[in-house]
Amino acid sequence: MERLRRLQELSIYEYGKKYFIEPVDRHELVLNKISDVIETYKPSVVVKAGLGSGRIILDMLAWNRDITLVVVEPSLKVIEQFISDNPENEKVRDLRFINGEFRQFPVDYYAADLIISVDNLDVQETAPVIDEFRRALQFDAYLLFAGIVLDDEDLDGVFDDYMRIISPLHNDYYLKDDLKTFLDLKEFSFIKGKSDEFSYSLGEIKAHMKELYGDPSSDPDSFVEQNRSVFEELYELVDNSVKIPYFTGLFMRRKIRV
């Protein structure tokens, strides 16, 4: 229950800040990927795991495509705030919200044709959440993942370690190939994907997390100095700014045949 409470607090915080979850600079990239998947594969029931900033949902509602759109959001306050922020949008009133957590995904067996997960798996208990996504998907249906990944050469997870210092909810960013392998073991076949990079200021990341969680138990600046060569080589650290890989990948839920 404590972790769920913290996830709800993070949802509320990021809904207002739009810093790590669905920030403006990644919006068009992710939205275009979602549009392409829906246009190509024609899912009927689309479930978005997390409301995020709300902007992706608003744009999807404006498409007027023949889909049933469902949002599973851990924080009831975020749902209420989103509805309150869009009083004139009639389509928002018809949107299907489910208040619930991802570890006990409140979607029926085989109910979804597409699940969309954007910027949130790194704070989830990934294995049970992916199990729940698989349960909720039709056979041969799709999971669209969008999120930060580690540099391919960051085998020790240095950037992960940095994030754990400043964010007590952070679990793991995957190496891109490790993510594909993990999902393959969970009966998801990789269909297609693309890697991009986005710049972040380490100082802004630290300040963003400090506002929510307070001072970290360890000194993140000292950690960066101790690992400066890794940050410079893999994440192009210059003037406290880094370039972080971002991966959008489409996976198909396999039907196991015996």
C-alpha positions as CSV (number, residue, x, y, z in Angstrom):
1,M,0.0,0.0,0.0
2,E,2.9,2.4,0.7
3,R,4.3,1.9,-2.8
4,L,0.9,2.5,-4.3
5,R,0.5,5.7,-2.3
6,R,3.9,6.9,-3.6
7,L,2.9,6.0,-7.2
8,Q,-0.3,8.1,-6.8
9,E,1.8,11.0,-5.4
10,L,4.1,10.7,-8.4
11,S,1.1,10.7,-10.8
12,I,-0.2,13.9,-9.3
13,Y,3.2,15.6,-9.3
14,E,4.0,14.7,-12.9
15,Y,0.6,15.6,-14.1
16,G,1.4,19.1,-13.1
17,K,5.1,19.2,-14.0
18,K,5.2,17.1,-17.2
19,Y,8.9,16.6,-16.8
20,F,9.6,12.9,-16.9
21,I,6.2,11.5,-17.8
22,E,5.0,12.7,-21.2
23,P,7.0,16.0,-21.5
24,V,6.3,18.3,-24.3
25,D,9.5,17.6,-26.2
26,R,8.6,14.0,-26.7
27,H,4.9,14.5,-27.3
28,E,4.8,14.4,-31.1
29,L,7.2,11.5,-31.3
30,V,5.1,9.3,-29.0
31,L,1.8,10.5,-30.5
32,N,2.9,9.7,-34.0
33,K,4.0,6.2,-33.0
34,I,0.5,5.6,-31.4
35,S,-1.2,6.9,-34.5
36,D,0.8,4.7,-36.7
37,V,0.1,1.6,-34.7
38,I,-3.7,2.3,-34.5
39,E,-3.8,3.1,-38.3
40,T,-1.8,0.0,-39.2
41,Y,-3.2,-2.6,-36.8
42,K,-6.8,-1.4,-36.3
43,P,-7.2,-2.2,-32.6
44,S,-10.7,-2.0,-31.3
45,V,-10.1,-1.6,-27.5
46,V,-7.1,0.6,-26.6
47,V,-6.0,0.7,-23.0
48,K,-3.6,3.4,-21.9
49,A,-1.7,2.5,-18.7
50,G,-1.6,5.8,-16.9
51,L,-3.2,9.1,-17.7
52,G,0.3,10.8,-17.8
53,S,0.0,14.5,-18.7
54,G,-3.4,14.0,-20.3
55,R,-2.3,15.6,-23.5
56,I,-1.9,12.3,-25.4
57,I,-5.4,11.2,-24.4
58,L,-6.9,14.6,-25.6
59,D,-5.2,14.2,-28.9
60,M,-6.4,10.6,-29.3
61,L,-9.9,11.7,-28.5
62,A,-9.7,14.3,-31.2
63,W,-8.8,11.7,-33.9
64,N,-12.4,10.5,-34.2
65,R,-11.2,6.9,-34.9
66,D,-13.3,3.9,-34.3
67,I,-11.8,2.8,-31.0
68,T,-12.9,2.3,-27.4
69,L,-10.3,4.2,-25.3
70,V,-9.8,3.2,-21.7
71,V,-7.4,4.8,-19.2
72,V,-6.2,2.9,-16.1
73,E,-4.8,5.4,-13.6
74,P,-3.6,4.7,-10.1
75,S,-4.5,8.2,-8.8
76,L,-8.2,9.1,-8.5
77,K,-7.1,12.7,-7.9
78,V,-5.4,12.8,-11.3
79,I,-8.6,11.5,-13.0
80,E,-10.7,14.1,-11.2
81,Q,-8.2,16.9,-12.0
82,F,-8.1,15.9,-15.7
83,I,-11.9,16.0,-15.9
84,S,-12.0,19.3,-14.1
85,D,-9.4,20.8,-16.5
86,N,-11.4,19.9,-19.6
87,P,-15.0,20.9,-18.8
88,E,-15.9,21.9,-22.3
89,N,-14.7,18.7,-23.9
90,E,-17.7,16.4,-24.4
91,K,-15.5,13.5,-25.4
92,V,-13.8,13.5,-22.0
93,R,-17.1,12.7,-20.4
94,D,-17.4,9.6,-22.5
95,L,-13.8,8.4,-21.8
96,R,-13.7,5.2,-19.8
97,F,-11.5,5.7,-16.7
98,I,-10.6,2.9,-14.3
99,N,-8.9,3.8,-11.1
100,G,-6.5,1.0,-10.3
101,E,-2.9,-0.1,-10.1
102,F,-0.9,-1.9,-12.8
103,R,0.1,-4.8,-10.6
104,Q,-3.5,-5.8,-10.4
105,F,-4.5,-4.4,-13.7
106,P,-8.3,-3.9,-13.6
107,V,-9.0,-5.1,-17.2
108,D,-10.6,-8.4,-18.0
109,Y,-8.8,-11.3,-19.5
110,Y,-8.2,-10.9,-23.3
111,A,-10.2,-7.6,-23.3
112,A,-7.6,-5.3,-24.9
113,D,-6.3,-5.1,-28.5
114,L,-3.6,-2.6,-27.6
115,I,-2.0,-1.5,-24.3
116,I,0.0,1.7,-24.4
117,S,2.7,2.3,-21.7
118,V,4.5,5.6,-21.8
119,D,7.2,6.8,-19.3
120,N,6.1,4.7,-16.4
121,L,7.5,1.2,-16.3
122,D,10.7,2.3,-14.6
123,V,8.8,3.0,-11.4
124,Q,6.7,-0.2,-11.6
125,E,7.5,-3.7,-10.5
126,T,8.0,-4.7,-14.1
127,A,7.6,-8.5,-14.1
128,P,4.2,-8.6,-12.4
129,V,3.0,-5.6,-14.4
130,I,3.9,-7.2,-17.7
131,D,2.2,-10.4,-16.6
132,E,-0.9,-8.4,-16.1
133,F,-0.6,-6.7,-19.4
134,R,-0.3,-10.1,-21.1
135,R,-3.3,-11.4,-19.3
136,A,-5.4,-8.4,-20.4
137,L,-4.4,-8.6,-24.0
138,Q,-6.0,-10.7,-26.8
139,F,-3.8,-13.3,-28.4
140,D,-1.8,-11.6,-31.2
141,A,-2.7,-8.2,-29.8
142,Y,-0.1,-5.4,-29.1
143,L,1.9,-3.7,-26.4
144,L,3.4,-0.3,-27.3
145,F,6.2,0.7,-25.0
146,A,7.7,4.2,-24.9
147,G,10.4,5.1,-22.3
148,I,13.9,5.9,-21.3
149,V,16.5,3.2,-21.7
150,L,20.1,2.9,-20.8
151,D,22.9,3.5,-23.3
152,D,23.8,0.1,-24.9
153,E,27.2,0.2,-23.3
154,D,26.0,1.1,-19.8
155,L,26.2,-2.5,-18.7
156,D,26.7,-1.5,-15.0
157,G,23.6,0.7,-15.0
158,V,25.4,3.8,-13.9
159,F,22.5,6.1,-15.0
160,D,20.1,3.7,-13.1
161,D,22.2,4.1,-10.0
162,Y,22.1,7.9,-10.3
163,M,18.3,7.8,-10.6
164,R,18.0,5.6,-7.5
165,I,19.9,8.1,-5.5
166,I,17.4,10.9,-6.3
167,S,14.2,8.9,-6.8
168,P,13.2,6.3,-4.2
169,L,10.5,4.9,-6.5
170,H,12.9,4.2,-9.4
171,N,13.5,0.5,-10.2
172,D,15.3,0.0,-13.5
173,Y,15.8,1.4,-16.9
174,Y,16.5,-1.5,-19.3
175,L,19.2,-1.8,-21.9
176,K,17.2,-1.8,-25.2
177,D,18.2,-5.4,-26.1
178,D,17.5,-6.6,-22.5
179,L,14.0,-5.1,-22.7
180,K,13.4,-7.1,-25.9
181,T,14.7,-10.3,-24.3
182,F,12.7,-9.8,-21.1
183,L,9.5,-9.2,-23.1
184,D,10.2,-12.1,-25.3
185,L,10.4,-14.4,-22.2
186,K,7.0,-12.9,-21.2
187,E,5.6,-14.0,-24.6
188,F,5.8,-10.7,-26.4
189,S,7.5,-10.7,-29.8
190,F,9.3,-7.6,-31.0
191,I,7.7,-6.1,-34.1
192,K,9.5,-2.8,-34.6
193,G,11.0,0.1,-32.7
194,K,13.1,3.2,-32.9
195,S,15.7,4.9,-30.6
196,D,16.0,8.6,-30.1
197,E,17.9,10.9,-27.7
198,F,16.7,13.8,-25.6
199,S,18.8,16.2,-23.6
200,Y,18.4,16.7,-19.8
201,S,20.2,18.8,-17.3
202,L,21.4,16.7,-14.3
203,G,20.8,19.7,-12.1
204,E,17.2,20.0,-13.3
205,I,16.6,16.3,-12.8
206,K,18.0,16.6,-9.2
207,A,15.9,19.6,-8.5
208,H,12.7,18.0,-9.9
209,M,13.1,15.0,-7.7
210,K,14.1,17.0,-4.7
211,E,10.8,19.0,-4.8
212,L,8.9,15.7,-4.5
213,Y,11.1,13.6,-2.3
214,G,13.4,16.0,-0.4
215,D,17.1,15.7,0.0
216,P,18.5,12.3,-1.1
217,S,20.4,10.1,1.3
218,S,23.5,10.2,-0.9
219,D,25.1,13.0,-2.8
220,P,24.2,12.7,-6.5
221,D,26.8,15.3,-7.5
222,S,29.6,13.2,-5.9
223,F,28.3,10.2,-7.7
224,V,28.4,11.9,-11.1
225,E,32.0,13.0,-10.3
226,Q,33.0,9.5,-9.4
227,N,31.6,8.2,-12.6
228,R,32.3,11.3,-14.8
229,S,34.1,9.3,-17.5
230,V,31.1,7.0,-18.0
231,F,28.7,9.9,-18.1
232,E,30.9,11.7,-20.6
233,E,31.5,8.7,-22.9
234,L,28.0,7.2,-22.8
235,Y,25.7,10.1,-22.1
236,E,27.7,13.0,-23.6
237,L,28.0,14.9,-20.3
238,V,28.8,18.5,-21.1
239,D,28.1,21.4,-18.7
240,N,26.0,19.2,-16.5
241,S,23.8,18.2,-19.5
242,V,23.4,14.6,-20.7
243,K,21.7,12.9,-23.7
244,I,19.4,10.1,-22.7
245,P,18.3,7.3,-25.0
246,Y,14.5,7.0,-25.5
247,F,13.0,3.9,-27.1
248,T,9.6,3.4,-28.7
249,G,8.9,-0.3,-29.4
250,L,5.9,-2.3,-30.5
251,F,5.5,-5.9,-29.3
252,M,2.9,-8.6,-30.1
253,R,1.4,-10.8,-27.4
254,R,2.1,-14.4,-28.7
255,K,-0.3,-17.2,-28.6
256,I,1.6,-20.2,-27.3
257,R,0.9,-23.2,-29.6
258,V,1.5,-26.8,-28.4
